[in-house]
Amino acid sequence: MATAMSTPSSGGPAFAPQAETRVIPRPAPVVATTGWRAGLPLLGGAQVTLRELCLSDAASLCAMLTTAEVTRFISPPPTSVEGFERFIAWTIYEREAGKAMCFGIVPHGHTDAVGIIQVRYLDAGETAEWGFAIGSPFWGTGMFAEGAREVLGFLFEHTGLMRLEARAAVVNGRGNGALRKLGSVAEGILRHGLRRGEEVLDQVMWSMLREDWEGRAQPVPTVVH
Ligand SMILES: CC(C)(COP(=O)(O)OP(=O)(O)OC[C@H]1O[C@@H](n2cnc3c(N)ncnc32)[C@H](O)[C@@H]1OP(=O)(O)O)[C@@H](O)C(=O)NCCC(=O)NCCS
């Protein structure tokens, strides 16, 4: 059963750990990567920059990602700025271990991230799952889609990723709509895939293969450094 603290199958970002910053002992690396374990690239789009999260993003992410409309169909995020600081520290730790990466979505003209795109590896580097969220003031602006395409380009063109999975609650219209628009393919329904307190939701299982991405002929993302 999906929870924020256990499995990365909520359909949104996995926000564990929230309770404390204990990230020792350092786990053995599980993924052979092509460089991102040392640091995420800066990806550039027309409206947004994608970069690794930093602790100073915590207040903005707390304001953007804790609202009722954002959290409605995903695992509960942290509830405080300090909780987001712990989450951000954890994402860096997971990246260094080669297990996951988490990009912050920073609109041009902003300093801090207003959303995140998180990629969690399910095997030694060919298969991953992603989760994402952006503050509701930015819904429908194209910023998420642009940022997502930058990350997809990075994953499929600059790492060895072959398959990217996503889970979205059936009732999550925007989540499913965004995944469909990006070219993901719905594979089926995961019955009772997400528990949120007393609520149990079915989920759509989405995937995108490297060949799907290549077939869409998206432009190569701009790797600034
Ligand atoms: C998911 C999320 C990142 C998408 O960002 P966004 O800016 O809202 O996405 P977009 O507007 O680019 O795309 C959503 C699409 O779904 C469509 N859509 C909206 N409501 C819909 C509904 N009820 N049924 C079907 N499609 C719907 C929109 O029309 C849009 O498609 P269009 O651009 O062709 O019109 C954002 O909504 C979010 O953070 N949601 C909360 C967290 C979350 O649910 N994360 C995803 C878990 S899978």
The ligand as an SDF file (V2000), in Angstrom:
LIG
                    3D

 48 50  0  0  0  0  0  0  0  0999 V2000
   -0.2610   17.4400  -12.3080 C   0  0  0  0  0  0  0  0  0  0  0  0
    0.2300   18.8540  -12.5100 C   0  0  0  0  0  0  0  0  0  0  0  0
    1.7400   18.9070  -12.2560 C   0  0  0  0  0  0  0  0  0  0  0  0
   -0.0100   19.2230  -13.9740 C   0  0  0  0  0  0  0  0  0  0  0  0
    0.3120   20.5830  -14.1970 O   0  0  0  0  0  0  0  0  0  0  0  0
   -0.7670   21.5100  -14.9740 P   0  0  0  0  0  0  0  0  0  0  0  0
   -0.1400   22.8110  -15.2530 O   0  0  0  0  0  0  0  0  0  0  0  0
   -2.0130   21.4900  -14.1890 O   0  0  0  0  0  0  0  0  0  0  0  0
   -0.9450   20.6420  -16.3030 O   0  0  0  0  0  0  0  0  0  0  0  0
   -1.4280   21.1170  -17.7140 P   0  0  0  0  0  0  0  0  0  0  0  0
   -2.4230   22.2400  -17.5730 O   0  0  0  0  0  0  0  0  0  0  0  0
   -0.2570   21.3660  -18.5820 O   0  0  0  0  0  0  0  0  0  0  0  0
   -2.0990   19.8040  -18.2430 O   0  0  0  0  0  0  0  0  0  0  0  0
   -3.2430   19.2520  -17.6480 C   0  0  0  0  0  0  0  0  0  0  0  0
   -4.1500   18.7880  -18.7360 C   0  0  0  0  0  0  0  0  0  0  0  0
   -5.2340   18.0480  -18.1440 O   0  0  0  0  0  0  0  0  0  0  0  0
   -6.4300   18.5670  -18.6280 C   0  0  0  0  0  0  0  0  0  0  0  0
   -7.4290   18.3700  -17.6040 N   0  0  0  0  0  0  0  0  0  0  0  0
   -7.7040   19.1660  -16.5610 C   0  0  0  0  0  0  0  0  0  0  0  0
   -8.7010   18.6440  -15.8320 N   0  0  0  0  0  0  0  0  0  0  0  0
   -9.0670   17.5050  -16.4470 C   0  0  0  0  0  0  0  0  0  0  0  0
  -10.0590   16.5390  -16.1970 C   0  0  0  0  0  0  0  0  0  0  0  0
  -10.8560   16.6100  -15.1280 N   0  0  0  0  0  0  0  0  0  0  0  0
  -10.1300   15.4860  -17.0230 N   0  0  0  0  0  0  0  0  0  0  0  0
   -9.3400   15.4010  -18.0850 C   0  0  0  0  0  0  0  0  0  0  0  0
   -8.3740   16.2930  -18.3910 N   0  0  0  0  0  0  0  0  0  0  0  0
   -8.2450   17.3340  -17.5680 C   0  0  0  0  0  0  0  0  0  0  0  0
   -6.1710   20.0100  -18.9100 C   0  0  0  0  0  0  0  0  0  0  0  0
   -7.1300   20.5280  -19.8110 O   0  0  0  0  0  0  0  0  0  0  0  0
   -4.7760   19.9460  -19.5090 C   0  0  0  0  0  0  0  0  0  0  0  0
   -4.7820   19.5790  -20.8530 O   0  0  0  0  0  0  0  0  0  0  0  0
   -4.7000   20.7110  -22.0370 P   0  0  0  0  0  0  0  0  0  0  0  0
   -3.4750   21.5260  -21.8110 O   0  0  0  0  0  0  0  0  0  0  0  0
   -4.6600   19.9000  -23.2920 O   0  0  0  0  0  0  0  0  0  0  0  0
   -5.9410   21.5240  -21.8920 O   0  0  0  0  0  0  0  0  0  0  0  0
   -0.4810   19.8590  -11.5580 C   0  0  0  0  0  0  0  0  0  0  0  0
   -1.8520   19.9230  -11.8910 O   0  0  0  0  0  0  0  0  0  0  0  0
   -0.3270   19.4700  -10.1040 C   0  0  0  0  0  0  0  0  0  0  0  0
    0.6610   19.7860   -9.4790 O   0  0  0  0  0  0  0  0  0  0  0  0
   -1.3300   18.7880   -9.5200 N   0  0  0  0  0  0  0  0  0  0  0  0
   -1.2750   18.4060   -8.1020 C   0  0  0  0  0  0  0  0  0  0  0  0
   -0.2840   17.2890   -7.8330 C   0  0  0  0  0  0  0  0  0  0  0  0
   -0.5690   16.0820   -8.6840 C   0  0  0  0  0  0  0  0  0  0  0  0
   -1.7070   15.6780   -8.8390 O   0  0  0  0  0  0  0  0  0  0  0  0
    0.5120   15.4960   -9.2270 N   0  0  0  0  0  0  0  0  0  0  0  0
    0.4150   14.4510  -10.2390 C   0  0  0  0  0  0  0  0  0  0  0  0
    0.2850   13.1290   -9.7090 C   0  0  0  0  0  0  0  0  0  0  0  0
    0.1490   11.9710  -11.0660 S   0  0  0  0  0  0  0  0  0  0  0  0
  1  2  1  0
  2  3  1  0
  2  4  1  0
  2 36  1  0
  4  5  1  0
  5  6  1  0
  6  7  2  0
  6  8  1  0
  6  9  1  0
  9 10  1  0
 10 11  2  0
 10 12  1  0
 10 13  1  0
 13 14  1  0
 14 15  1  0
 15 16  1  0
 15 30  1  0
 16 17  1  0
 17 18  1  0
 17 28  1  0
 18 19  1  0
 18 27  1  0
 19 20  2  0
 20 21  1  0
 21 22  1  0
 21 27  2  0
 22 23  1  0
 22 24  2  0
 24 25  1  0
 25 26  2  0
 26 27  1  0
 28 29  1  0
 28 30  1  0
 30 31  1  0
 31 32  1  0
 32 33  2  0
 32 34  1  0
 32 35  1  0
 36 37  1  0
 36 38  1  0
 38 39  2  0
 38 40  1  0
 40 41  1  0
 41 42  1  0
 42 43  1  0
 43 44  2  0
 43 45  1  0
 45 46  1  0
 46 47  1  0
 47 48  1  0
M  END
$$$$
